[in-house]
Amino acid sequence: MTIADMLRRAAEEDGDRTALVCAGRRWSYAALWAAAQGAATLFRESRAQHVALLDGNGEAGVIALFGAALAGVPFAPLNYRRADADVAALLDRIAPAWLIAGDDRATRLGAAAGATVSSPAAFVATAQAAAPAAIDGNREDIAVQIFTSGTTGAPKAALLRHTHLLAYVAATATPAPAGAHEGSLVSVPPYHIANVVALLTAIQARRRLVLLPAFEPAAWLRLAVAEAPTYAFVVPTMLARILDLLEDAGQERPASLAAISYGAGPMPPALLERALTRFPDVRFTNAYGLTETCATIASLTPDDHRAALASRDPAMRARLRSAGRPLPGIEIEIRDASGIPLPAGARGEVYARGTQVSGEYRDRDARDSGGWFATRDLGWRDADGYLFLAGRADDVIVRGGENISPGEIEAVLLTHPAVAEACAVGLPSTEWGESVGAALVLRPGHAAPDPAEMQALVKARLRSSHVPERIAVLDALPYNDLGKLLRRTVRASPLLRTPPSL
């Protein structure tokens, strides 16, 4: 069995039902399955070893995903925001490949080594016209290869086999097929694991896929109102921009939305409470996971959200900042630097194990002998098993031999009424090795607070070693397109390289 079997069953059992909506075009399950079979024929005849996508959300990507599964070759979505030279370097690593490239890049990349290049429109038309291929592949084949963001070096090729994806779908599947009115609004880009699993879980549940080619808040709201999806996944920066538009422009709120999942980056507590208040009837889920774990491994459920929001117990309310508890079939441990498991409340590195956890790269398997994968995320679990994250291990500030979590400092800085966003980073220090620096973004209409005031705020809540020595106000913090804070860019800011001037 492979992920293609989900689409096959949907076509056999609900062939006339709408499977996909994108840019005004509608596809039934039967039509989508036929196109995927034709795509598999194209891939086999080309002798491609990978199927690469360099485009936003669209029908071409969905057809390519299932066509690659049928042909028994990995689907490799690429970041379309990369420069041509960077894309060419990735193509060299997966040659020979069939590349589906949007905009004018099909022409520009036509000479890419070992690649058959087509535009999305040409690929879809050719796939529809091709004869169907026989089903190939098995559970242990590589289904998807995703190049990680590469913020600390060359992108790593993370491998997800059919067995990992099928295990994820089984752990998150709804008990009954979705109603004909239900739909999933997908706006995260195809090269993110959240996109891949959103497609698969929608097909499994028979929810209509509503694709937004590229996220823009006004377009997202228009599509949500016009197509009436019942479910959506967003990253925190997307949610903030949607809420800003709803509140500033008085735009119509999508009445159909029943559930919103979020993840791929830290959710500011104030933003989450704002969203829960703005959407009082929507079921919110925090989904924590990585590409290497095949998406979500821990989840804060809708009931968890509402119970925490309504509680006056500080410990209960604090769970709004947690990533929830492990999914069925997932084990999570917190370990110290030597790999020893830690008890509840102790901070360390998050490890995960389970059938859906791959931990595999093109050149190595990163799991230990017991099947545990080191996420490189820091965190702790409370007495009831709720997971709290404290940033990436690579982001830890080491001041005079003390490990300092930037998330702790940021949480305190965000309690100031003038501060909308905060980022703490380590700065070079001849005395301490690293000192603490902080970048702030102010709320509209607020004056910059005095640096001494911010330092006193941190000192009152945390140890003196956590107090920022340098503080700067920025117009905005740098994020990538998935809402991941680019701390390296903040660290290089000239405003943090000079004494504070607020």
C-alpha positions as CSV (number, residue, x, y, z in Angstrom):
1,M,0.0,0.0,0.0
2,T,1.2,3.6,-0.8
3,I,-0.3,7.0,-0.4
4,A,-1.7,6.6,-4.0
5,D,-4.1,4.0,-2.7
6,M,-6.0,6.7,-0.7
7,L,-6.7,8.6,-4.0
8,R,-7.6,5.4,-5.8
9,R,-10.2,4.4,-3.1
10,A,-11.7,7.9,-3.2
11,A,-12.0,7.7,-7.0
12,E,-13.6,4.2,-6.8
13,E,-16.0,5.1,-4.0
14,D,-16.8,8.8,-4.6
15,G,-15.6,9.4,-8.1
16,D,-18.1,12.3,-8.8
17,R,-17.4,14.1,-5.6
18,T,-15.4,17.3,-5.8
19,A,-11.8,16.6,-4.7
20,L,-10.0,19.8,-5.6
21,V,-10.7,23.5,-6.2
22,C,-8.0,25.9,-7.4
23,A,-8.0,29.1,-9.4
24,G,-11.7,28.5,-10.4
25,R,-11.1,25.0,-11.7
26,R,-12.8,22.0,-10.0
27,W,-11.6,18.4,-10.1
28,S,-13.6,15.3,-9.2
29,Y,-11.8,12.4,-7.5
30,A,-12.2,10.4,-10.7
31,A,-10.6,13.1,-12.8
32,L,-7.8,13.6,-10.3
33,W,-7.1,9.9,-10.2
34,A,-7.0,9.6,-14.0
35,A,-4.6,12.6,-14.2
36,A,-2.3,11.0,-11.6
37,Q,-2.2,7.8,-13.6
38,G,-1.3,9.7,-16.7
39,A,1.4,11.5,-14.8
40,A,2.9,8.2,-13.6
41,T,3.2,7.1,-17.3
42,L,5.0,10.3,-18.1
43,F,7.5,9.9,-15.2
44,R,8.2,6.3,-16.1
45,E,8.8,6.9,-19.7
46,S,11.1,9.8,-18.9
47,R,13.2,7.5,-16.6
48,A,13.2,10.3,-14.0
49,Q,14.5,9.3,-10.6
50,H,12.7,12.2,-8.8
51,V,9.7,14.4,-9.6
52,A,10.4,18.0,-8.5
53,L,7.9,20.9,-8.1
54,L,9.0,24.5,-8.2
55,D,5.7,26.3,-7.9
56,G,3.0,27.5,-5.5
57,N,-0.1,25.5,-4.6
58,G,-2.0,24.2,-7.6
59,E,-3.5,21.1,-9.3
60,A,-0.1,20.3,-10.9
61,G,1.5,19.7,-7.5
62,V,-1.3,17.4,-6.3
63,I,-1.2,15.4,-9.5
64,A,2.6,15.2,-9.4
65,L,2.5,13.9,-5.7
66,F,0.2,11.0,-6.5
67,G,1.7,10.4,-10.0
68,A,5.2,10.0,-8.4
69,A,3.8,7.6,-5.9
70,L,2.3,5.5,-8.7
71,A,5.5,5.6,-10.6
72,G,7.5,4.5,-7.6
73,V,9.8,7.7,-7.5
74,P,10.1,10.3,-4.8
75,F,8.2,13.6,-5.0
76,A,10.6,16.5,-4.2
77,P,8.9,19.9,-3.8
78,L,11.5,22.8,-4.0
79,N,11.4,26.2,-2.5
80,Y,10.3,28.5,-5.3
81,R,11.8,31.5,-3.5
82,R,15.3,30.1,-4.1
83,A,17.4,31.7,-6.7
84,D,17.9,29.8,-10.0
85,A,21.5,29.0,-9.1
86,D,20.4,27.4,-5.8
87,V,17.6,25.5,-7.6
88,A,20.1,24.2,-10.1
89,A,22.3,22.9,-7.3
90,L,19.4,21.0,-5.8
91,L,18.5,19.6,-9.2
92,D,22.0,18.3,-9.5
93,R,21.4,16.3,-6.3
94,I,18.2,14.6,-7.6
95,A,19.1,14.2,-11.3
96,P,17.7,12.9,-13.5
97,A,14.5,14.6,-12.5
98,W,11.2,15.7,-14.0
99,L,10.8,19.4,-13.0
100,I,7.5,21.2,-13.0
101,A,8.4,24.9,-12.8
102,G,6.0,27.9,-12.5
103,D,6.1,31.4,-13.9
104,D,8.9,31.7,-16.6
105,R,11.3,29.4,-14.7
106,A,10.5,26.4,-16.9
107,T,12.2,28.2,-19.8
108,R,15.1,29.6,-17.7
109,L,15.8,26.1,-16.1
110,G,15.4,24.2,-19.4
111,A,19.0,23.4,-19.5
112,A,19.2,22.2,-15.9
113,A,21.3,19.1,-15.6
114,G,19.4,15.9,-16.0
115,A,15.9,17.5,-15.8
116,T,12.9,17.3,-18.0
117,V,11.2,20.7,-17.5
118,S,7.6,21.6,-18.1
119,S,5.2,24.4,-16.9
120,P,2.4,23.4,-14.6
121,A,-0.2,23.9,-17.3
122,A,1.7,21.9,-19.9
123,F,2.3,19.1,-17.3
124,V,-1.4,18.9,-16.4
125,A,-2.6,18.8,-20.0
126,T,0.0,16.1,-20.9
127,A,-0.9,14.0,-17.9
128,Q,-4.6,14.2,-18.7
129,A,-3.9,13.0,-22.2
130,A,-1.5,10.2,-21.3
131,A,-2.5,6.5,-20.9
132,P,-2.8,5.3,-17.3
133,A,0.1,3.4,-15.8
134,A,0.1,0.2,-13.8
135,I,0.4,0.8,-10.0
136,D,3.9,0.5,-8.7
137,G,5.7,1.0,-5.4
138,N,5.4,-0.2,-1.8
139,R,5.2,1.1,1.7
140,E,9.0,1.2,2.2
141,D,9.7,3.3,-0.9
142,I,10.6,6.9,-0.5
143,A,7.4,8.9,-1.1
144,V,8.6,12.5,-0.5
145,Q,12.0,14.1,-0.3
146,I,12.0,17.6,1.3
147,F,15.1,19.8,1.4
148,T,15.3,21.5,4.8
149,S,15.5,25.2,5.1
150,G,19.3,25.2,5.3
151,T,19.5,28.2,7.7
152,T,22.8,26.8,9.2
153,G,24.3,25.3,6.1
154,A,23.5,23.4,2.9
155,P,19.9,22.0,2.8
156,K,19.6,18.5,4.0
157,A,17.5,16.0,2.1
158,A,14.9,14.6,4.5
159,L,13.3,11.4,3.4
160,L,9.7,10.3,4.1
161,R,8.7,6.8,3.1
162,H,5.1,5.8,2.4
163,T,5.0,4.0,5.7
164,H,5.7,7.2,7.6
165,L,3.0,9.2,5.8
166,L,0.5,6.4,6.2
167,A,1.2,6.2,9.9
168,Y,0.6,9.9,10.3
169,V,-2.7,9.7,8.4
170,A,-3.8,6.8,10.5
171,A,-2.9,8.7,13.7
172,T,-4.8,11.8,12.7
173,A,-7.7,10.3,10.7
174,T,-11.3,11.3,11.5
175,P,-13.5,8.4,12.5
176,A,-16.0,9.0,9.7
177,P,-15.8,10.4,6.2
178,A,-16.3,14.1,5.9
179,G,-19.6,15.5,4.7
180,A,-20.0,16.9,1.2
181,H,-19.8,20.5,2.5
182,E,-16.5,20.0,4.3
183,G,-13.3,21.4,2.8
184,S,-9.7,22.1,3.7
185,L,-8.1,25.5,2.9
186,V,-4.4,24.9,2.1
187,S,-2.2,28.0,1.9
188,V,1.2,26.9,3.2
189,P,3.6,26.3,0.3
190,P,4.1,22.8,-1.2
191,Y,7.7,22.5,0.0
192,H,6.6,22.4,3.6
193,I,5.6,19.1,5.2
194,A,2.4,20.7,6.6
195,N,1.2,21.0,3.0
196,V,2.0,17.4,2.1
197,V,0.1,16.0,5.1
198,A,-2.8,18.5,4.6
199,L,-3.3,17.0,1.1
200,L,-3.2,13.5,2.3
201,T,-5.5,13.9,5.3
202,A,-8.0,15.7,3.1
203,I,-8.0,13.0,0.5
204,Q,-8.3,10.3,3.2
205,A,-11.3,12.1,4.8
206,R,-12.8,13.0,1.4
207,R,-12.7,16.7,2.3
208,R,-12.6,19.1,-0.6
209,L,-9.2,20.6,-1.1
210,V,-9.3,24.4,-1.6
211,L,-5.9,25.6,-2.7
212,L,-4.6,29.1,-2.5
213,P,-1.6,29.4,-4.8
214,A,0.3,31.8,-2.5
215,F,-0.7,33.3,0.8
216,E,-2.0,36.8,1.0
217,P,-4.4,37.7,3.8
218,A,-7.1,39.4,1.6
219,A,-7.0,36.5,-0.9
220,W,-7.2,34.0,1.9
221,L,-10.3,35.6,3.4
222,R,-11.9,36.0,-0.1
223,L,-11.4,32.3,-0.8
224,A,-12.5,31.3,2.7
225,V,-15.8,33.2,2.2
226,A,-16.4,32.1,-1.4
227,E,-15.6,28.4,-1.0
228,A,-16.7,28.0,2.6
229,P,-14.0,25.5,3.8
230,T,-14.5,24.1,7.3
231,Y,-10.8,23.6,8.1
232,A,-7.5,25.5,7.6
233,F,-3.9,25.3,8.6
234,V,-1.9,28.5,9.2
235,V,1.4,29.5,10.6
236,P,1.4,32.2,13.4
237,T,2.4,35.1,11.0
238,M,-0.4,34.2,8.7
239,L,-2.9,34.2,11.5
240,A,-1.7,37.6,12.7
241,R,-2.1,39.1,9.2
242,I,-5.6,37.6,8.9
243,L,-6.7,39.0,12.2
244,D,-5.3,42.4,11.4
245,L,-7.3,42.5,8.2
246,L,-10.5,41.4,9.9
247,E,-10.1,44.0,12.6
248,D,-8.8,46.9,10.6
249,A,-11.0,46.5,7.4
250,G,-14.1,45.1,9.0
251,Q,-14.0,42.4,6.5
252,E,-16.5,39.5,6.6
253,R,-15.4,36.7,8.8
254,P,-15.5,33.2,7.2
255,A,-18.6,31.7,8.8
256,S,-17.9,28.2,7.7
257,L,-14.6,27.7,9.5
258,A,-15.0,25.1,12.2
259,A,-11.4,24.2,12.9
260,I,-8.0,25.9,12.6
261,S,-4.7,24.2,13.1
262,Y,-1.5,26.2,13.5
263,G,2.2,25.4,13.8
264,A,5.6,25.7,12.1
265,G,6.7,28.4,14.6
266,P,6.1,29.8,18.1
267,M,2.7,31.2,18.7
268,P,2.8,34.4,20.8
269,P,0.3,34.0,23.7
270,A,-1.3,37.4,23.0
271,L,-1.9,36.4,19.4
272,L,-3.5,33.1,20.4
273,E,-5.8,34.6,22.9
274,R,-6.8,37.2,20.3
275,A,-7.6,34.5,17.8
276,L,-9.6,32.4,20.3
277,T,-11.6,35.5,21.2
278,R,-12.1,36.5,17.5
279,F,-13.2,33.0,16.6
280,P,-15.1,31.8,19.7
281,D,-16.8,28.8,17.9
282,V,-13.7,27.6,16.1
283,R,-11.8,24.5,17.3
284,F,-8.1,25.4,17.5
285,T,-5.3,22.8,17.5
286,N,-1.6,23.5,18.0
287,A,0.4,21.0,15.8
288,Y,4.1,20.5,16.8
289,G,6.4,18.5,14.6
290,L,9.2,18.6,12.1
291,T,9.8,17.4,8.5
292,E,11.9,14.5,9.9
293,T,9.0,13.4,12.1
294,C,6.5,13.5,9.3
295,A,4.7,16.5,10.7
296,T,2.8,16.5,13.9
297,I,4.0,14.5,16.9
298,A,2.3,16.4,19.7
299,S,-0.9,18.3,19.7
300,L,-2.7,20.8,22.0
301,T,-6.4,19.9,21.3
302,P,-9.3,22.2,20.9
303,D,-10.6,21.2,24.3
304,D,-7.2,21.9,25.8
305,H,-7.3,25.4,24.3
306,R,-10.7,26.3,25.7
307,A,-10.1,24.8,29.1
308,A,-6.9,26.7,29.5
309,L,-8.4,30.0,28.2
310,A,-11.3,29.7,30.7
311,S,-9.2,28.7,33.7
312,R,-8.0,31.0,36.5
313,D,-5.4,28.4,37.5
314,P,-2.0,29.7,36.3
315,A,-0.7,26.2,35.7
316,M,-3.7,25.3,33.6
317,R,-3.7,28.6,31.7
318,A,0.0,28.2,30.9
319,R,-0.9,25.2,28.7
320,L,-1.9,27.7,26.0
321,R,1.8,28.1,25.5
322,S,2.4,24.3,25.3
323,A,2.6,22.0,22.3
324,G,0.2,19.6,23.9
325,R,0.7,15.9,24.3
326,P,2.0,13.2,22.0
327,L,-0.1,11.7,19.2
328,P,-1.1,8.1,19.4
329,G,1.9,5.9,18.5
330,I,4.4,8.6,19.4
331,E,6.8,8.6,22.4
332,I,8.5,11.7,23.6
333,E,11.4,12.0,26.0
334,I,13.3,15.0,27.4
335,R,17.1,14.2,27.6
336,D,20.1,16.0,29.0
337,A,23.3,16.7,27.1
338,S,24.6,13.1,27.7
339,G,21.3,11.6,26.5
340,I,19.9,10.6,29.9
341,P,16.1,10.9,30.1
342,L,14.9,13.7,32.5
343,P,11.9,13.8,34.8
344,A,8.9,16.1,34.5
345,G,9.8,19.7,34.8
346,A,13.5,19.3,33.9
347,R,14.6,21.0,30.7
348,G,16.6,19.3,28.0
349,E,16.4,18.3,24.3
350,V,13.2,16.8,22.9
351,Y,13.5,13.2,21.5
352,A,10.8,11.5,19.5
353,R,10.1,7.9,18.5
354,G,7.3,6.2,16.5
355,T,6.3,4.6,13.3
356,Q,5.8,8.0,11.5
357,V,9.2,9.3,12.7
358,S,11.6,9.1,9.8
359,G,14.8,10.8,11.1
360,E,16.3,9.7,7.8
361,Y,18.4,11.9,5.4
362,R,19.7,11.0,2.0
363,D,23.2,10.3,3.4
364,R,22.3,8.9,6.9
365,D,19.8,7.7,9.4
366,A,19.9,10.2,12.3
367,R,18.0,8.0,14.8
368,D,19.9,6.3,17.6
369,S,20.0,2.5,18.1
370,G,16.7,2.7,20.0
371,G,14.9,4.5,17.1
372,W,14.9,7.8,18.9
373,F,15.3,11.0,16.9
374,A,16.9,14.2,18.4
375,T,14.7,17.1,17.3
376,R,17.3,19.8,18.3
377,D,14.3,21.5,20.1
378,L,14.6,22.3,23.8
379,G,11.8,21.9,26.2
380,W,10.2,20.2,29.2
381,R,7.0,18.3,30.1
382,D,4.8,19.0,33.0
383,A,3.4,16.4,35.4
384,D,0.5,15.6,33.0
385,G,2.7,15.1,30.0
386,Y,2.2,18.5,28.2
387,L,5.2,19.5,26.2
388,F,6.6,23.0,26.5
389,L,9.2,24.2,24.0
390,A,12.0,26.6,24.7
391,G,13.6,27.2,21.3
392,R,16.2,25.5,19.2
393,A,19.3,24.0,20.7
394,D,21.3,26.0,18.3
395,D,19.7,29.2,19.6
396,V,20.8,28.8,23.2
397,I,22.8,31.7,24.5
398,V,25.9,30.5,26.4
399,R,26.9,33.3,28.8
400,G,29.9,32.5,31.0
401,G,29.1,28.7,30.7
402,E,25.4,29.2,31.6
403,N,22.9,28.0,29.0
404,I,20.2,30.6,28.5
405,S,17.0,30.0,26.6
406,P,16.0,33.0,24.5
407,G,12.4,32.1,24.8
408,E,12.4,32.8,28.5
409,I,13.7,36.3,28.0
410,E,11.3,36.9,25.1
411,A,8.3,35.8,27.2
412,V,9.1,38.5,29.8
413,L,9.8,41.2,27.3
414,L,6.4,40.5,25.7
415,T,4.6,41.3,29.0
416,H,5.5,45.0,28.5
417,P,2.4,46.8,27.0
418,A,4.6,48.6,24.3
419,V,6.1,45.4,22.9
420,A,4.5,43.5,20.1
421,E,7.4,41.2,19.2
422,A,10.7,40.3,20.9
423,C,13.8,38.4,19.9
424,A,16.7,37.5,22.2
425,V,20.0,36.5,20.8
426,G,23.6,35.9,21.8
427,L,26.1,38.5,21.0
428,P,29.9,38.1,21.0
429,S,31.4,39.1,24.4
430,T,35.1,39.2,25.3
431,E,34.2,38.8,29.0
432,W,31.4,36.2,28.9
433,G,31.8,34.5,25.5
434,E,28.3,35.6,24.7
435,S,26.1,38.4,26.1
436,V,22.3,38.8,25.7
437,G,20.9,41.2,23.1
438,A,17.2,41.8,22.4
439,A,15.4,43.3,19.4
440,L,11.9,44.7,20.0
441,V,9.0,45.6,17.7
442,L,6.6,48.1,19.2
443,R,2.8,48.1,19.2
444,P,1.3,50.8,17.0
445,G,1.0,54.1,18.9
446,H,3.4,53.2,21.6
447,A,6.7,55.0,22.4
448,A,9.9,53.1,22.9
449,P,10.4,52.1,26.5
450,D,13.6,53.1,28.3
451,P,16.3,50.4,28.1
452,A,16.8,50.4,31.8
453,E,13.0,49.8,32.3
454,M,13.2,46.7,30.0
455,Q,16.3,45.4,31.8
456,A,14.6,45.8,35.2
457,L,11.6,44.0,33.9
458,V,13.8,41.0,33.0
459,K,15.8,41.1,36.1
460,A,12.7,41.1,38.3
461,R,11.5,37.8,36.6
462,L,14.7,36.0,35.7
463,R,18.3,35.9,36.9
464,S,20.6,38.8,36.3
465,S,22.5,36.8,33.7
466,H,19.4,36.9,31.5
467,V,19.3,40.7,31.4
468,P,19.9,42.0,27.8
469,E,23.0,44.2,27.7
470,R,21.9,45.7,24.4
471,I,18.4,46.5,23.2
472,A,17.3,47.7,19.8
473,V,13.9,48.7,18.3
474,L,13.4,47.4,14.8
475,D,10.6,48.1,12.4
476,A,10.0,44.4,12.0
477,L,11.6,41.1,12.9
478,P,12.8,39.0,10.0
479,Y,10.9,35.8,9.3
480,N,11.0,33.3,6.5
481,D,7.8,32.6,4.5
482,L,6.8,29.9,7.0
483,G,7.0,32.2,10.0
484,K,10.3,31.0,11.3
485,L,12.2,33.8,13.1
486,L,15.6,34.3,11.5
487,R,17.7,34.9,14.6
488,R,21.0,34.9,12.6
489,T,19.7,38.0,10.8
490,V,18.7,39.7,14.1
491,R,22.1,38.8,15.5
492,A,23.8,40.6,12.6
493,S,21.7,43.8,13.0
494,P,24.0,46.9,13.3
495,L,21.6,48.2,15.9
496,L,22.6,45.4,18.2
497,R,26.3,45.8,17.5
498,T,26.3,49.3,19.1
499,P,25.3,50.5,22.6
500,P,21.5,50.7,23.0
501,S,19.7,53.7,21.7
502,L,15.9,53.5,22.2
